[in-house]
Amino acid sequence: MYPKNTWYVACTPDEITDKPLGRQICGEKMVFYRGHENKVAAVENFCPHRGAPLSLGYVENGNLVCGYHGLVMGCDGKTVEMPGQRVRGFPCNKTYAAVERYGFIWVWPGDQDQADPALIHHLEWAVSDEWAYGGGLFHIGCDYRLMIDNLMDLTHETYVHASSIGQKEIDEVAPNTTVEGNEVVTARHMENIMAPPFWRMALRGNNLADDVPVDRWQICRFSPPSHVLIEVGVAHAGKGGYHAAPEFKASSIVVDFITPETDTSIWYFWGMARNFNPQDHALTATIREGQGKIFSEDLEMLEQQQQNLLDHPQRALLKLNIDSGGVQSRRVLDRIIASERTSESQLIATAQ
């Protein structure tokens, strides 16, 4: 259903500041906490004594203490001690590679021998002072691929987000989809239109007139396992559109990290990074609030769509030209998942 030999965003650093965090990712129940030297650790969320969730415990001296009977677990998955008991024979818990980078905690749920931190994509907006970022987290009851479909086809903005970023011109311009290796790009450019409410606010945030025609762009980039980064923006019409000089445009990157929890639920890390007026914290807060309202509008649609699909598993769905980004993204995922399954089968055969 989803790739496992890859890096997913598990949480943000503020979620594990002083106590452990339990989170299910790709069907694996994990607990995240800060161990020795404040380094992030992730182990199976299961106490080997009586099966209690270790996430209900606490951290002491860099170790995880079960909140049920006090068993102490090390970052390596080994039981360290337990009050009044001999625990040397306890089996090790499964551990997961975890990395803190770019303002997120990343986890590798698959084969731990393949967990190379160098495979985490570089995010320039997360490390440069020329960019500002604000975001949040939603838990949504839908297949992670439905969210990818949603983000790779922004036609829905006209209808779901009519009061903020939607406008009829989106329907009137056909998207163009290309595939390069495992990356899928769907682009739409609209010329000489009036900006919708959200983008009028962004223009004002960059000290630009908001009541003149603009050129608008949406460039959606999918990369496995489930990351969609969308270059969006508007520029005063006739100034070069996407390539306009900074003094004529307001442009951003919509950040979407989609982490499967189960086959029908996800952790959705959303946000927006911008490279205009990055020091304006009030503007960052305003944009974050606006983005949060926009993304929350997708919630009900996606969850009820998921329920409809579960109720009618045999119904064939129509595929239109606007679906090309999502269709191509699913093909990439299908190839990766099939390759992982083949590798697993070969390992099992070799072991036998």
Secondary structure, 3 states (H helix, E strand, C coil): CCCCCCCEEEECHHHHCCCCEEEEECCEEEEEEECHHHCEEEEECCCCCCCCCHHHCEEECCEEECCCCCCEECCCCCEEEECCECCCCCCCCCEEEEEEECCEEEEECCCHHHCCHHHCCCCHHHCCCCCEEEEEEEEECCCHHHHHHHHHCHHHHHHHCCCCCCCCHHHHCCCEEEEECCEEEEEEEEEEECCCHHHHHHHHHCCCCCCCCEEEEEEEEEECCCEEEEEEEEEECCCCHHHCCHHHEEEEEEEEEEEEEECCEEEEEEEEEECCCCCCHHHHHHHHHHHHHHHHHHHHHHHHHHHHHHHCCCCCCCCCHHHHHHHHHHHHHHHHHHHHHHHHHHHHHHHC
